[in-house]
Amino acid sequence: MKLFVRLVAMLGGTVLYTIAAINLFPTEDANIGAGLIYFALLLVVSALWGLWDGYHSTVLPPVFIRWALVAIVIGLAFPIRIWSEEGLDFDVLWSDLANLAPFVAGLVLAPAAVGIAIGQALNSPGRRLPSMPR
């Protein structure tokens, strides 16, 4: 269920962002900036949600596997969305799957993994703040 929630939220956010970007920036000139904003949003959302998951988790491998699956789906969805919007050219699709999909998956997985590690470290049972010597 947690995997499904993350997939729906991330894919739904991608669809909403695409709709908003098309309506707010109707010219072709804004595509690079809109894409960079999307990449930044992927980084921030993945890191914060990974931090939350790491903080509230007692076992890390299932959390990491969950985020790896989310990253794979998001990474595959991005080239497929471009392919369906720009024209059904299989050479472009294969090129995007080989080059763009791993990049987008990394934009999801890397910050999520860092967030998971930091969240787990913040909620470690033996963690204490250092005290000042008297």
C-alpha positions as CSV (number, residue, x, y, z in Angstrom):
1,M,0.0,0.0,0.0
2,K,2.9,2.4,0.8
3,L,4.4,1.8,-2.6
4,F,1.0,2.5,-4.3
5,V,0.6,5.7,-2.4
6,R,4.1,6.9,-3.4
7,L,3.5,5.9,-7.1
8,V,0.1,7.6,-7.3
9,A,1.5,10.8,-5.6
10,M,4.6,11.0,-7.7
11,L,2.9,10.2,-11.0
12,G,-0.1,12.3,-10.2
13,G,2.2,15.2,-9.4
14,T,4.0,14.7,-12.7
15,V,0.7,14.9,-14.6
16,L,-0.4,18.0,-12.7
17,Y,2.9,19.7,-13.2
18,T,2.8,18.9,-16.9
19,I,-0.7,20.4,-17.2
20,A,0.3,23.5,-15.2
21,A,3.5,24.0,-17.2
22,I,1.6,23.7,-20.5
23,N,-1.0,26.3,-19.4
24,L,1.4,28.7,-17.7
25,F,4.1,28.5,-20.3
26,P,2.5,28.0,-23.7
27,T,5.5,28.9,-25.8
28,E,8.4,26.6,-26.6
29,D,10.9,28.9,-24.9
30,A,9.9,27.9,-21.3
31,N,10.6,24.1,-21.8
32,I,14.1,24.1,-20.4
33,G,13.2,26.1,-17.3
34,A,10.0,24.1,-16.7
35,G,12.0,20.9,-17.0
36,L,14.6,22.1,-14.5
37,I,11.8,23.1,-12.1
38,Y,10.4,19.6,-12.5
39,F,13.8,18.0,-11.8
40,A,14.2,20.1,-8.7
41,L,10.7,19.1,-7.5
42,L,11.6,15.5,-8.0
43,L,14.7,15.9,-5.9
44,V,13.0,17.8,-3.1
45,V,9.9,15.6,-2.8
46,S,12.0,12.4,-2.9
47,A,14.4,13.6,-0.3
48,L,11.7,14.8,2.1
49,W,9.5,11.8,1.7
50,G,12.6,9.5,2.0
51,L,13.5,11.4,5.2
52,W,10.0,10.8,6.6
53,D,10.2,7.1,5.6
54,G,13.6,6.6,7.1
55,Y,12.6,8.3,10.4
56,H,9.5,6.2,10.8
57,S,11.0,2.9,9.7
58,T,12.6,0.2,11.9
59,V,14.0,-1.8,8.9
60,L,15.7,-0.1,6.0
61,P,15.9,-2.6,3.2
62,P,12.1,-2.6,2.5
63,V,12.1,1.2,2.5
64,F,15.0,1.4,0.0
65,I,13.4,-1.3,-2.2
66,R,10.1,0.6,-2.2
67,W,11.9,3.8,-3.3
68,A,13.9,1.9,-5.9
69,L,10.7,0.6,-7.4
70,V,9.2,4.2,-7.4
71,A,12.4,5.4,-9.1
72,I,12.1,2.8,-11.8
73,V,8.5,3.5,-12.5
74,I,9.0,7.3,-12.6
75,G,12.1,6.8,-14.8
76,L,10.2,4.7,-17.3
77,A,7.1,7.0,-17.2
78,F,9.0,10.1,-18.2
79,P,10.3,8.8,-21.6
80,I,7.0,7.2,-22.4
81,R,5.1,10.4,-21.7
82,I,7.5,12.3,-24.0
83,W,7.1,9.6,-26.7
84,S,3.3,9.8,-26.5
85,E,3.3,13.6,-26.7
86,E,6.0,14.3,-29.3
87,G,5.2,11.5,-31.8
88,L,5.4,7.8,-31.8
89,D,9.0,7.4,-33.0
90,F,10.5,4.2,-31.6
91,D,14.1,5.3,-32.2
92,V,13.5,8.3,-29.9
93,L,11.7,6.1,-27.3
94,W,14.7,3.7,-27.2
95,S,17.1,6.5,-26.9
96,D,15.1,8.1,-24.1
97,L,14.8,4.8,-22.3
98,A,18.5,4.2,-22.5
99,N,19.6,7.7,-21.5
100,L,16.8,9.7,-19.9
101,A,15.1,6.9,-17.8
102,P,18.2,6.2,-15.7
103,F,18.8,9.9,-15.2
104,V,15.2,10.5,-13.9
105,A,15.3,7.4,-11.8
106,G,18.5,8.7,-10.2
107,L,16.8,12.0,-9.5
108,V,14.3,10.1,-7.4
109,L,16.4,7.3,-5.9
110,A,19.5,9.3,-4.8
111,P,17.8,12.0,-2.7
112,A,15.4,9.4,-1.3
113,A,18.3,7.2,-0.2
114,V,20.0,10.1,1.4
115,G,16.8,11.1,3.1
116,I,16.2,7.5,4.3
117,A,19.7,7.4,5.8
118,I,19.4,10.7,7.5
119,G,15.9,9.9,8.8
120,Q,17.1,6.6,10.2
121,A,20.1,8.3,11.9
122,L,17.9,10.9,13.5
123,N,15.6,8.2,15.0
124,S,18.3,5.8,16.1
125,P,17.5,4.4,19.6
126,G,21.0,4.9,20.9
127,R,21.3,8.5,19.7
128,R,22.0,11.1,22.3
129,L,23.0,14.7,21.9
130,P,26.5,15.3,23.3
131,S,26.6,17.0,26.6
132,M,29.0,19.7,27.6
133,P,31.6,18.8,30.3
134,R,31.2,20.7,33.5
